[in-house]
Amino acid sequence: MNDRPTDPLALLEADTTLEAAQPILALAAQYLADTRAGEGPVSTWHSAEVIADRLAEPLPRRSRPLADVARRLSSLLLDDVNRLAHPMYIGHQVSAPLPAAVWTDALVSALNQSMAVREMSPSFTPLEHQVVRWMTDLVGWDTRAGGTMTSGGTEATFTALLAARSRAIPDVWANGLGPNPPVLLCGEHAHYAVARAAGAMGLGLSRVVVIPADDHRLSVTALRVQLERLRAAGTRVMAVVATAGCTATGTFDDLPAIADLCDEFADERGPLWLHVDAAHGGAAMLSASHRHRVTGLARARSVAWDPHKTLLLPLAAGLLLMREEDDLERAFSQKAPYLFTPSNEARAWDMGPRSFQCSRRADVLKLWVAFQRYGAEALAALYERLCQMAQTLHGLLQGHAQFAPLHAPESNILCFAWNPPAVDPRDRDALTDALRARYNRSGRGWITATTLDGRRVLRITVMNARTDVAHIEALVRGLDAEAAYVVQHHR
Ligand SMILES: *Cc1c(COP(=O)(O)O)cnc(C)c1O
């Protein structure tokens, strides 16, 4: 290599062509080709330490050709990724993403339009408004509705609860929560995003009232009892959070019954704020056969929905949808004359005032491309297929000697218990974790585990449209084989 630093501008220019991009893009295409067919291991058996050792090197001071970087990248990293596009990856709630959206990501980066203000993203800001409009129409709201894209369900729920906070405590932005802040209610299976929001906004976990579940669904009876108790004590309620597709089991809360209670326990400001965390299950809206799961969604005041989950977008693509756009403006009372347009007319387009983020990627383009390329019908069919595979596993495990499904799947998630024969029940949790670790390390497949009703259980989330009945059968065979080994080696 040359001793003198190369002309840095020439380095940039050398990488601008499609030909220059080819080594990187080819890695993505090769990955898709290799994993699509279901060949090779699903994950890695290497520890983080082994991989960290391999990566340890001084900060690179000199340039190297992009093709060399692509080779290094491939040999250092790609063997040990989780192959989400492999049909035996049936693990966490992260998608095997839609290819059209994958390629669009490069364009989003190339254009690098920031969504903070309209003047920085002259065509993409109106695009985000348009896509948000599609989504609020799907919910069934009118033109007062609005929203924003977010980094995911966590930010969407945080922002929705900030809006609810501003409604409950109108001067909160200037003066804080005050001495007697209201409470927040959510189900025991609500995502930790809810508790995190309460902690982050200074409400405190002690102001979160957790409602027990009935069949993994927020118990409406218990919610009523709590609301009556709070009313009797004179405690104000900031919001009720329902979940449409809860993380553990994919179960949908009874939205109409919860919305009825929000109406019944209205305070002087009107019905209680209902936030629906549909981060996981929002895609049910698109499907004729699943839409009934989200009946009543339009009665929410705010909805979180992650297209990067069951709509199979690559990270990150989250949405916060608001029945009344004005609520969102009130979540943040930020003044920033150097950035936000002072005139009301222009401000209507700016996304920054509506968002926790300032600089923000135009992830909306991926969502738009996904709808343009596949159409809502194919996206709905893909969602139905994911859910069908959870049903398939449910069917296969019914009557299985050792594995028992723990609920009827309402989406693409199924939790199931392992009941190893002739094993002390006190060892079951540890053995279940051992079985999962062994199965995942084997390369045959990849699943998750969770704690449900106090017990460690196995869990699948079907996030790859290529996962078929044969793969679900292979999962059961693989678990059978590894289970026999784990039991045998258990003293
Ligand atoms: C995944 C999930 C979240 C968190 O969303 P992120 O996109 O990971 O921030 C919140 N709620 C539910 C129900 C989820 O499934």
The ligand as a Tripos MOL2 file, in Angstrom:
@<TRIPOS>MOLECULE
LIG
   15    15     1     0     0
SMALL
NO_CHARGES

@<TRIPOS>ATOM
      1 C1        -41.8870   -5.4740   20.3000 C.3       1 LIG1
      2 C2        -42.8910   -4.8700   21.1710 C.ar      1 LIG1
      3 C3        -42.6870   -3.6070   21.7360 C.ar      1 LIG1
      4 C4        -41.3700   -2.8600   21.5890 C.3       1 LIG1
      5 O1        -41.2090   -2.4170   20.3070 O.3       1 LIG1
      6 P1        -39.7580   -2.0180   19.7460 P.3       1 LIG1
      7 O2        -40.0380   -1.8450   18.3150 O.co2     1 LIG1
      8 O3        -38.8700   -3.1840   20.0510 O.co2     1 LIG1
      9 O4        -39.3420   -0.7840   20.4380 O.co2     1 LIG1
     10 C5        -43.7040   -3.0450   22.4620 C.ar      1 LIG1
     11 N1        -44.8450   -3.6960   22.6470 N.ar      1 LIG1
     12 C6        -45.1000   -4.9250   22.1450 C.ar      1 LIG1
     13 C7        -46.4100   -5.5760   22.3920 C.3       1 LIG1
     14 C8        -44.1140   -5.5540   21.3830 C.ar      1 LIG1
     15 O5        -44.3410   -6.7710   20.8940 O.3       1 LIG1
@<TRIPOS>BOND
     1     1     2 1
     2     2     3 ar
     3     2    14 ar
     4     3     4 1
     5     3    10 ar
     6     4     5 1
     7     5     6 1
     8     6     7 2
     9     6     8 1
    10     6     9 1
    11    10    11 ar
    12    11    12 ar
    13    12    13 1
    14    12    14 ar
    15    14    15 1
@<TRIPOS>SUBSTRUCTURE
     1 LIG1         1 GROUP 0 **** ****
